[in-house]
Amino acid sequence: MKNKGKDMQAQVGRFAETRILVIGDVILDQFIWGNVSRISPEAPVPVVNVTQEELLLGGSANVLRNIISLGGSCALCGIIGDDPMGDELLALMEQVKAPVDGLIKGERPTTIKTRVVAQGQQVVRYDREKAGVPGAATLERMLQYLDAHLADFDAVVVSDYAKGVVNEQLMTHLHRLLKDVRRSTGRPIPLIVDPKPENLHRFIGATVITPNNFEASRVSGMDIRDKETLLAAARQIQEDISCGAVLITRGEAGMALLEEESDRLITIPTMAQEVFDVTGAGDTVAATLALGLAAGCSMTDAAVLANYAAGIVVGKIGTASVSCDELLNAFS
């Protein structure tokens, strides 16, 4: 076990040598923190006395934040609004020293998720967004960015929050570029996908796909009740989209991995000590998995590292990230 811990430390040490590209729906997470001491006389709802407000990188931008926090280099390709909240998001990107040339100011407002939290519990969430496929000019600028920069990266994460950025045309273009890079350089670039069930067909040929238990059940058409039905669901997903591996995240039950050309399901027990908030845990899994694969880890080792990272982040409240030191301490 000591040797395994040293191996994992060495793998995490290689994160600093990697460059990851994240493509997907960029979200600004707004947290309003406060206390509740009474119920409103106007309606049966709590009155929150606001004590603090916070803006954080969310959605695909939270994948980037986790990658950088874990020591990797990362760029983001997506859409923000030409509005004050878009400027706030750019400022947050600059704080983590991430490039912003892949962020296209499009025709829609910046997507914002606002969560009101009192006494450590989320009271309400409200979203401000305009979903749908981007306009032709905006999409063309995204494709031009991919044309110019894709070959510079060691792995690509597609973070789909079903806002429209991860659309048919973009994915077709991305698949072609990945094939072109492999053909011209002999170097495969792993494609890690955090999907939405309704868009699964767009991710044919992905290196690994990371649905949660509910999503895996929905897209496979199977009621996941035990290890046998879990394996059957993973096989069905793998067959449907011809992907290399399926990593199903299962909350307190940990993770389950089915690799390419394998009949054996690898189950990974959760490393979480306490679960306070699962917000953004899927982003952490995708980020750590990408770093592991880019650093040369096997799929199994990368999944184990992602499981450790997820166990840390669910012990925090809000859209959280994991640091390199936290991950190293988890298995030291």
Backbone torsions as a table, in degrees:
resi	resn	phi	psi	omega
1	MET	NA	-36.2	177.7
2	LYS	-63.2	-41.5	178.5
3	ASN	-63.9	-38.7	178.2
4	LYS	-62.9	-40.9	177.8
5	GLY	-62.4	-39.8	178.3
6	LYS	-66.5	-38.5	177.4
7	ASP	-61.2	-43.2	-179.5
8	MET	-66.6	-39.4	176.5
9	GLN	-60.6	-40.6	178.2
10	ALA	-65.1	-39.2	178.9
11	GLN	-64.3	-44.4	178.2
12	VAL	-64.4	-35.2	177.3
13	GLY	-60.9	-27.3	179.5
14	ARG	-81.1	-8.9	178.2
15	PHE	-55.7	-35.0	-175.7
16	ALA	-65.9	-14.3	-178.6
17	GLU	-93.4	1.2	-172.1
18	THR	-103.0	153.7	172.7
19	ARG	-126.8	122.5	-176.3
20	ILE	-117.2	138.9	171.9
21	LEU	-106.1	129.5	175.3
22	VAL	-110.6	129.5	178.1
23	ILE	-120.9	133.0	176.6
24	GLY	158.5	-162.1	-174.4
25	ASP	-81.4	115.2	-179.0
26	VAL	-87.1	129.0	-176.8
27	ILE	-130.2	142.5	171.5
28	LEU	-100.7	117.7	178.9
29	ASP	-91.7	122.5	177.7
30	GLN	-110.8	125.3	177.3
31	PHE	-112.3	129.3	174.7
32	ILE	-113.6	112.6	-175.9
33	TRP	-100.9	144.3	179.2
34	GLY	-169.6	-169.2	-179.8
35	ASN	-126.3	151.8	176.6
36	VAL	-118.7	125.9	176.4
37	SER	-126.2	-5.2	-178.9
38	ARG	-157.4	165.5	176.0
39	ILE	-100.5	141.3	-178.5
40	SER	-62.5	138.5	175.1
41	PRO	-74.8	-12.3	-176.6
42	GLU	-87.7	-25.7	-178.1
43	ALA	-163.9	157.9	-178.3
44	PRO	-76.6	63.9	-179.6
45	VAL	-132.5	151.3	178.5
46	PRO	-71.4	146.5	172.6
47	VAL	-96.2	118.6	-178.1
48	VAL	-97.1	120.7	174.2
49	ASN	-87.9	107.5	-172.2
50	VAL	-72.2	129.5	179.4
51	THR	-114.2	-21.8	-175.7
52	GLN	-160.5	147.0	172.8
53	GLU	-128.0	146.7	-175.2
54	GLU	-145.5	138.9	174.5
55	LEU	-112.2	133.3	-177.9
56	LEU	-136.3	154.1	173.6
57	LEU	-67.9	128.1	-178.1
58	GLY	-130.0	174.4	-178.2
59	GLY	61.7	-136.3	-179.9
60	SER	-62.6	-26.9	177.8
61	ALA	-68.8	-25.5	175.4
62	ASN	-74.1	-30.0	172.5
63	VAL	-61.2	-47.0	176.4
64	LEU	-57.4	-44.8	-177.7
65	ARG	-61.2	-39.4	177.9
66	ASN	-67.7	-40.7	179.8
67	ILE	-61.8	-45.8	-179.5
68	ILE	-67.8	-39.7	178.9
69	SER	-62.5	-30.0	179.9
70	LEU	-88.6	3.4	172.1
71	GLY	103.9	-5.5	179.9
72	GLY	-85.1	167.3	171.8
73	SER	-98.3	145.2	-173.6
74	CYS	-150.6	145.0	171.4
75	ALA	-126.8	158.2	-173.9
76	LEU	-127.2	133.5	175.9
77	CYS	-118.8	117.5	-178.2
78	GLY	-174.0	-165.8	-174.1
79	ILE	-123.1	136.8	170.0
80	ILE	-128.0	167.3	179.1
81	GLY	-86.7	156.5	173.0
82	ASP	-87.2	71.4	-171.7
83	ASP	-150.6	171.2	-178.4
84	PRO	-57.7	-38.3	179.6
85	MET	-69.8	-29.7	173.0
86	GLY	-64.5	-39.1	176.9
87	ASP	-65.8	-37.5	176.8
88	GLU	-62.5	-40.5	-179.9
89	LEU	-66.2	-41.2	176.7
90	LEU	-61.2	-38.1	178.5
91	ALA	-65.0	-38.7	176.8
92	LEU	-65.9	-36.2	176.5
93	MET	-63.7	-41.4	179.6
94	GLU	-65.9	-33.6	178.4
95	GLN	-62.0	-34.7	179.4
96	VAL	-94.8	10.1	176.2
97	LYS	59.1	41.2	177.5
98	ALA	-100.6	141.9	177.4
99	PRO	-66.8	151.1	-176.9
100	VAL	-119.8	7.5	-175.9
101	ASP	-70.9	-14.5	176.2
102	GLY	-89.6	-1.5	178.4
103	LEU	-92.9	117.1	-175.8
104	ILE	-99.3	126.1	174.6
105	LYS	-79.1	106.2	-174.2
106	GLY	-99.0	-163.1	-174.0
107	GLU	-87.4	-3.9	-177.9
108	ARG	-109.4	157.8	177.5
109	PRO	-71.2	160.2	175.6
110	THR	-62.3	133.2	178.0
111	THR	-74.1	128.7	-177.4
112	ILE	-128.9	129.4	170.2
113	LYS	-109.6	120.1	-179.8
114	THR	-108.7	124.6	178.7
115	ARG	-116.9	130.3	175.2
116	VAL	-101.3	121.1	-174.5
117	VAL	-121.6	127.2	178.2
118	ALA	-132.7	134.6	-176.8
119	GLN	50.9	37.8	177.2
120	GLY	77.5	2.6	-179.3
121	GLN	-116.4	138.2	178.0
122	GLN	-74.6	122.9	-178.0
123	VAL	-86.7	-43.5	-179.5
124	VAL	-159.9	153.3	171.1
125	ARG	-128.3	136.7	173.6
126	TYR	-132.5	140.8	-173.8
127	ASP	-113.2	142.1	172.6
128	ARG	-121.8	113.2	-173.7
129	GLU	-157.5	160.1	169.8
130	LYS	-132.1	106.3	-176.7
131	ALA	-92.0	168.2	179.3
132	GLY	126.4	163.9	-179.4
133	VAL	-63.5	134.5	179.6
134	PRO	-61.5	158.9	175.3
135	GLY	-63.3	161.5	-174.0
136	ALA	-58.5	-43.0	-177.6
137	ALA	-66.7	-41.6	178.5
138	THR	-64.5	-46.1	-179.7
139	LEU	-62.8	-39.6	179.7
140	GLU	-62.2	-38.1	178.5
141	ARG	-67.0	-35.6	175.5
142	MET	-64.7	-45.1	-179.5
143	LEU	-63.9	-37.6	177.0
144	GLN	-63.6	-38.9	177.2
145	TYR	-62.3	-44.1	179.3
146	LEU	-63.7	-42.3	177.8
147	ASP	-56.2	-42.1	-173.4
148	ALA	-79.7	-26.6	-167.1
149	HIS	-123.7	-14.0	-170.9
150	LEU	-55.7	-41.7	-175.7
151	ALA	-65.7	-11.9	-178.8
152	ASP	-80.8	-7.9	-170.6
153	PHE	-106.7	158.1	-179.9
154	ASP	-97.2	-16.1	177.3
155	ALA	-161.3	156.0	178.0
156	VAL	-126.0	132.2	173.3
157	VAL	-110.4	128.7	170.9
158	VAL	-104.5	117.5	-177.0
159	SER	-111.1	100.3	-172.4
160	ASP	-100.6	113.5	174.6
161	TYR	-107.3	16.7	175.4
162	ALA	60.9	33.0	175.6
163	LYS	-95.6	-7.7	174.7
164	GLY	114.6	-14.9	-178.9
165	VAL	-66.7	-40.6	178.4
166	VAL	-85.5	85.4	-174.7
167	ASN	-114.3	174.8	-175.1
168	GLU	-57.4	-47.3	-176.7
169	GLN	-65.6	-42.2	-179.8
170	LEU	-64.2	-44.1	-177.8
171	MET	-68.2	-38.1	176.1
172	THR	-60.7	-43.4	179.1
173	HIS	-64.5	-43.3	-179.2
174	LEU	-63.6	-45.4	179.4
175	HIS	-58.8	-42.3	179.7
176	ARG	-63.9	-42.8	179.7
177	LEU	-63.9	-40.7	179.1
178	LEU	-62.7	-39.5	176.6
179	LYS	-65.9	-40.2	179.9
180	ASP	-62.7	-42.5	179.9
181	VAL	-64.4	-43.6	-179.9
182	ARG	-64.0	-40.8	-179.1
183	ARG	-67.4	-39.2	-174.9
184	SER	-83.8	-26.7	-175.3
185	THR	-116.1	-16.2	-174.2
186	GLY	75.5	7.4	-175.6
187	ARG	-109.2	110.4	176.2
188	PRO	-74.9	138.5	175.6
189	ILE	-104.8	114.4	-179.7
190	PRO	-59.2	140.2	177.0
191	LEU	-115.0	112.8	-178.9
192	ILE	-105.7	127.0	-174.2
193	VAL	-122.3	124.9	169.6
194	ASP	-102.6	99.9	-164.3
195	PRO	-95.1	169.6	162.1
196	LYS	-111.0	139.4	-171.9
197	PRO	-54.8	-38.3	-175.6
198	GLU	-70.3	-13.8	-176.9
199	ASN	-111.0	14.6	-170.0
200	LEU	-59.7	-34.5	-177.5
201	HIS	-62.4	-18.3	-178.8
202	ARG	-75.5	-11.8	-170.8
203	PHE	-109.3	25.9	177.2
204	ILE	-56.7	131.4	176.6
205	GLY	86.9	5.4	178.6
206	ALA	-61.9	151.1	176.8
207	THR	-66.3	-44.2	178.1
208	VAL	-153.7	144.0	179.5
209	ILE	-123.9	142.2	-169.1
210	THR	-124.2	63.9	176.4
211	PRO	-72.7	154.7	170.8
212	ASN	-83.8	177.3	-173.5
213	ASN	-59.7	-43.5	179.9
214	PHE	-63.9	-45.6	-179.8
215	GLU	-63.9	-40.3	179.5
216	ALA	-63.4	-40.5	178.3
217	SER	-64.9	-41.4	-176.8
218	ARG	-67.2	-47.8	-174.3
219	VAL	-76.6	-26.1	178.5
220	SER	-85.6	-16.3	-177.2
221	GLY	74.0	20.8	-177.0
222	MET	-120.1	141.9	174.4
223	ASP	-83.8	107.9	-177.3
224	ILE	-80.1	111.3	-176.1
225	ARG	-117.5	-28.0	-173.8
226	ASP	-154.7	-173.0	-176.1
227	LYS	-64.6	-34.2	-178.9
228	GLU	-67.6	-46.0	179.9
229	THR	-71.8	-28.6	175.4
230	LEU	-64.8	-45.0	177.7
231	LEU	-63.3	-42.7	-179.5
232	ALA	-63.2	-40.1	178.9
233	ALA	-65.2	-44.3	179.4
234	ALA	-62.3	-42.1	178.0
235	ARG	-61.5	-42.7	-178.3
236	GLN	-62.3	-43.9	178.5
237	ILE	-63.2	-44.4	-179.4
238	GLN	-59.9	-42.5	179.5
239	GLU	-68.8	-40.7	-174.9
240	ASP	-64.4	-37.1	-175.8
241	ILE	-119.1	11.2	175.6
242	SER	49.1	45.2	179.9
243	CYS	-92.1	161.0	-178.4
244	GLY	-70.0	-44.6	-176.8
245	ALA	-147.5	154.7	175.2
246	VAL	-122.2	122.5	176.6
247	LEU	-115.1	108.1	-178.2
248	ILE	-95.6	120.2	177.8
249	THR	-88.7	133.9	-167.2
250	ARG	-127.6	25.5	177.4
251	GLY	61.4	-127.3	-177.2
252	GLU	-66.9	-13.3	177.8
253	ALA	-88.7	-0.4	177.4
254	GLY	88.0	-134.0	-177.4
255	MET	-137.6	161.3	174.6
256	ALA	-135.1	130.3	-175.6
257	LEU	-119.4	127.2	170.0
258	LEU	-116.2	114.9	-179.1
259	GLU	-88.9	167.4	179.9
260	GLU	-62.3	137.9	177.2
261	GLU	56.2	36.0	178.1
262	SER	-125.9	141.0	175.3
263	ASP	-100.0	1.1	-174.5
264	ARG	-107.7	128.9	176.4
265	LEU	-88.9	124.7	178.1
266	ILE	-94.0	117.7	178.3
267	THR	-100.1	135.4	-176.5
268	ILE	-121.3	111.3	-178.0
269	PRO	-66.8	149.9	-179.3
270	THR	-62.0	147.1	175.8
271	MET	-104.9	3.7	-178.1
272	ALA	-69.5	131.6	174.6
273	GLN	-83.8	-44.1	176.4
274	GLU	-141.0	146.3	178.8
275	VAL	-113.1	112.4	177.8
276	PHE	-102.6	-35.8	-172.8
277	ASP	-161.4	125.6	-179.9
278	VAL	-94.6	5.4	179.7
279	THR	-56.3	122.8	175.0
280	GLY	80.6	3.3	-178.4
281	ALA	-63.1	-36.3	177.4
282	GLY	-63.4	-34.4	176.3
283	ASP	-63.9	-41.1	179.8
284	THR	-64.7	-41.1	178.6
285	VAL	-61.7	-49.3	-178.9
286	ALA	-61.3	-41.8	-178.6
287	ALA	-63.6	-47.7	-176.6
288	THR	-70.1	-37.9	177.6
289	LEU	-61.3	-44.2	178.8
290	ALA	-63.0	-43.8	178.6
291	LEU	-61.7	-43.5	-179.8
292	GLY	-61.9	-46.9	-179.2
293	LEU	-66.9	-39.5	178.9
294	ALA	-65.6	-29.7	-179.1
295	ALA	-85.8	0.8	175.8
296	GLY	96.2	9.7	178.0
297	CYS	-70.3	155.1	168.4
298	SER	-68.4	163.5	178.8
299	MET	-60.6	-40.4	-179.8
300	THR	-64.2	-46.4	180.0
301	ASP	-64.0	-39.7	178.4
302	ALA	-63.3	-38.6	178.7
303	ALA	-67.3	-38.8	177.7
304	VAL	-63.2	-43.8	177.1
305	LEU	-61.0	-42.0	178.6
306	ALA	-63.1	-36.2	179.1
307	ASN	-66.5	-41.6	175.4
308	TYR	-60.8	-45.6	-178.0
309	ALA	-63.2	-42.2	179.1
310	ALA	-64.1	-37.3	178.3
311	GLY	-62.7	-29.4	177.6
312	ILE	-76.9	-45.9	-170.4
313	VAL	-70.7	-29.7	179.5
314	VAL	-74.2	-9.8	174.3
315	GLY	-86.1	4.6	178.8
316	LYS	-114.7	156.7	178.8
317	ILE	-99.0	133.4	177.6
318	GLY	97.6	-175.1	178.6
319	THR	-77.2	97.7	-170.0
320	ALA	-109.3	163.4	174.1
321	SER	-127.6	168.2	-178.4
322	VAL	-113.8	134.6	177.7
323	SER	-90.3	161.5	177.6
324	CYS	-58.7	-43.5	-179.7
325	ASP	-63.6	-40.7	178.9
326	GLU	-62.2	-41.7	-179.5
327	LEU	-67.6	-42.2	178.3
328	LEU	-62.7	-40.9	-179.7
329	ASN	-67.2	-26.0	-175.9
330	ALA	-66.3	-30.8	-179.9
331	PHE	-122.8	20.6	177.1
332	SER	-86.2	NA	NA
